[in-house]
Amino acid sequence: MRRREVLCGVAGLVAARTFARARPLKVGVVGGGIVGACIASTLAQAGAKVTLFEKSGPALGATQNSFAWVNAFDDDSHYRALRLQSLFAYRDLDGPLRLGMTWGGYANWAADAAGAEAVRSNARQLADTPYAVRSLAPDELAALSPALQPGPVAAAFYSAIDGHLDPVRVTRRFLDHAAGLGAVVVYPCEVQALEFRRPHVNGV
């Protein structure tokens, strides 16, 4: 394939730099899974000239095998804060980009004392945020989802903010959005090397 000029960029930094330039920033994104597709969409929205290179096809790697549960649970408070930001960023994107996400929340429960402690530990992860979970009695868990047959319930909670997405659909929506803004999506195309002309990437 012919040489393409690209400039490596980080999504969080490119938006400000793009608007400050007389010419659009040229950015190459390697990988067309959900992460690469989202980066391409975000950069194209910011005004960058984006080319995305995908080895086989969009969402054909780890993305299509993802459970795609959007949540903020994590023991590390800093990473948990980042996950919360990401969760609400997804909410902001869901409508405008027609991602088709399901915002039904999340229920967690355990049948015995050993499992109950793990459930309570998970619940504590959000206790110091505005999005603390709600403890459920066994009958409340059954009422939450009438089709559910949980069996014995030693501990249970419900998190109202969680969501779920179809990762392949969402990847394609990101790529469609990027393409609509002028991004070029190239596949199948395996990136084998980057050509540098200091201090820039000159070609792929």
C-alpha positions in Angstrom: 0.0 0.0 0.0 1.2 3.5 -0.7 2.8 5.7 2.0 0.5 7.7 4.2 1.6 10.6 6.3 0.5 10.3 9.9 1.3 11.9 13.2 0.9 9.8 16.4 -1.4 11.5 18.9 -3.0 10.8 22.2 -6.8 11.4 22.2 -6.8 13.5 25.3 -4.3 15.9 23.9 -5.2 16.2 20.3 -8.4 18.1 20.5 -6.8 21.3 21.8 -3.9 21.0 19.5 -6.1 20.4 16.5 -8.1 23.6 16.9 -4.9 25.6 17.4 -3.4 24.6 14.1 -3.9 26.3 10.7 -4.1 22.9 9.1 -5.8 19.8 10.5 -3.6 17.5 12.5 -2.9 14.2 10.7 -3.4 11.2 12.9 -3.0 7.5 12.3 -4.9 5.1 14.5 -3.7 1.4 14.5 -6.5 -1.0 15.3 -10.2 -1.1 14.6 -11.6 -2.5 17.7 -13.9 -0.6 20.0 -11.0 1.5 21.5 -9.4 2.4 18.2 -12.8 3.2 16.7 -13.7 5.4 19.6 -10.3 7.3 19.3 -10.9 7.8 15.6 -14.4 9.1 16.2 -13.2 11.5 18.9 -10.3 12.8 16.9 -12.4 13.3 13.8 -14.9 15.2 15.8 -12.1 17.4 17.1 -11.2 18.2 13.5 -8.2 15.9 12.9 -7.6 14.2 9.6 -7.7 10.6 10.7 -6.7 7.4 9.0 -7.4 4.1 10.8 -5.5 1.0 9.9 -7.1 -2.4 10.9 -5.3 -5.7 10.3 -8.4 -7.8 9.5 -11.7 -6.1 10.0 -13.5 -3.9 12.5 -14.3 -5.6 15.9 -12.9 -9.0 14.8 -10.4 -9.3 17.7 -10.9 -9.0 21.4 -13.9 -6.6 20.9 -16.3 -9.2 19.6 -15.6 -11.4 22.6 -16.1 -8.7 25.2 -19.0 -9.0 27.7 -19.3 -5.2 27.3 -20.5 -4.5 30.9 -20.1 -0.7 31.5 -19.5 -0.3 35.2 -17.3 1.5 37.8 -16.4 -1.3 40.1 -12.7 -1.4 41.1 -10.7 -1.6 44.3 -8.4 1.3 43.2 -10.1 4.6 43.9 -8.3 6.4 41.1 -9.1 3.8 38.5 -12.7 3.7 39.9 -13.0 7.5 39.4 -11.8 7.1 35.8 -14.3 4.3 35.2 -17.1 6.5 36.5 -16.1 9.3 34.1 -16.0 6.7 31.2 -19.5 5.4 32.2 -21.1 8.8 32.0 -19.1 9.6 28.8 -20.8 6.6 27.3 -24.2 7.9 28.4 -23.4 11.2 26.7 -22.5 9.4 23.4 -25.3 6.9 23.5 -28.1 9.1 22.2 -26.3 11.3 19.6 -24.4 8.3 18.1 -27.3 5.9 18.4 -25.2 3.3 20.2 -28.2 1.3 21.3 -27.0 0.8 24.8 -29.0 -0.8 27.6 -29.1 1.1 30.9 -30.7 -1.5 33.1 -28.4 -1.5 36.1 -26.7 -4.5 37.6 -27.6 -7.0 40.3 -25.1 -9.0 42.3 -25.9 -11.7 44.8 -24.5 -14.8 46.6 -26.1 -17.9 47.9 -23.9 -18.6 50.9 -21.9 -16.8 53.6 -18.5 -17.0 51.7 -20.0 -15.5 48.6 -21.9 -12.9 50.6 -18.7 -11.3 51.9 -17.5 -10.9 48.3 -20.8 -9.2 47.4 -20.5 -6.8 50.3 -16.9 -6.1 49.3 -18.0 -5.2 45.8 -20.8 -3.0 47.2 -18.3 -1.1 49.4 -16.3 0.0 46.3 -19.0 2.6 45.4 -19.9 3.5 49.0 -17.9 6.7 49.0 -19.3 7.9 45.7 -22.7 9.5 44.9 -23.6 6.2 43.2 -23.7 3.9 46.2 -25.5 0.6 45.5 -28.8 -0.4 47.1 -28.9 -3.6 49.3 -31.6 -6.0 48.3 -33.6 -8.5 50.4 -34.3 -11.8 48.6 -37.9 -10.8 47.7 -36.6 -7.4 46.3 -34.1 -9.2 44.1 -36.9 -11.5 42.8 -39.1 -8.4 42.1 -36.3 -6.6 40.3 -36.4 -9.2 37.5 -39.4 -11.5 37.7 -37.8 -13.9 35.1 -34.8 -14.4 37.4 -34.7 -17.5 39.7 -31.8 -16.7 42.0 -32.2 -19.6 44.4 -30.9 -18.9 48.0 -29.8 -15.3 48.6 -27.4 -14.6 51.4 -26.6 -11.0 50.2 -27.6 -9.0 47.2 -27.3 -5.4 45.9 -28.4 -3.4 42.9 -26.3 -0.7 41.1 -28.6 1.6 39.1 -25.9 3.3 36.9 -24.5 0.2 35.0 -25.1 -0.4 31.4 -24.4 -3.0 28.7 -23.6 -2.6 25.0 -23.2 -4.7 21.9 -19.4 -4.1 21.3 -19.5 -4.9 17.6 -22.5 -2.6 16.9 -20.9 0.2 19.0 -17.6 -0.2 17.2 -19.3 0.2 13.8 -21.2 3.2 15.0 -18.0 4.9 16.1 -16.4 4.1 12.7 -19.5 5.3 10.8 -19.3 8.6 12.8 -15.6 9.0 12.1 -16.1 8.3 8.4 -18.9 10.8 8.2 -16.4 13.4 9.4 -13.9 12.5 6.8 -11.8 9.7 8.5 -10.5 7.0 6.3 -10.8 3.4 7.5 -8.4 1.0 5.8 -8.7 -2.8 6.1 -7.4 -5.5 5.8 -4.1 -3.7 6.4 -1.4 -4.9 8.8 0.8 -2.1 10.1 4.4 -3.5 10.0 6.5 -0.4 10.6 6.5 3.3 11.3 8.8 5.6 9.3 10.2 8.5 11.4 11.4 11.9 10.2 12.4 13.4 13.5 10.5 14.3 15.6 7.5 13.1 13.6 6.1 9.9 12.2 6.3 10.4 8.5 4.7 7.2 7.1 3.3 3.8 7.9 
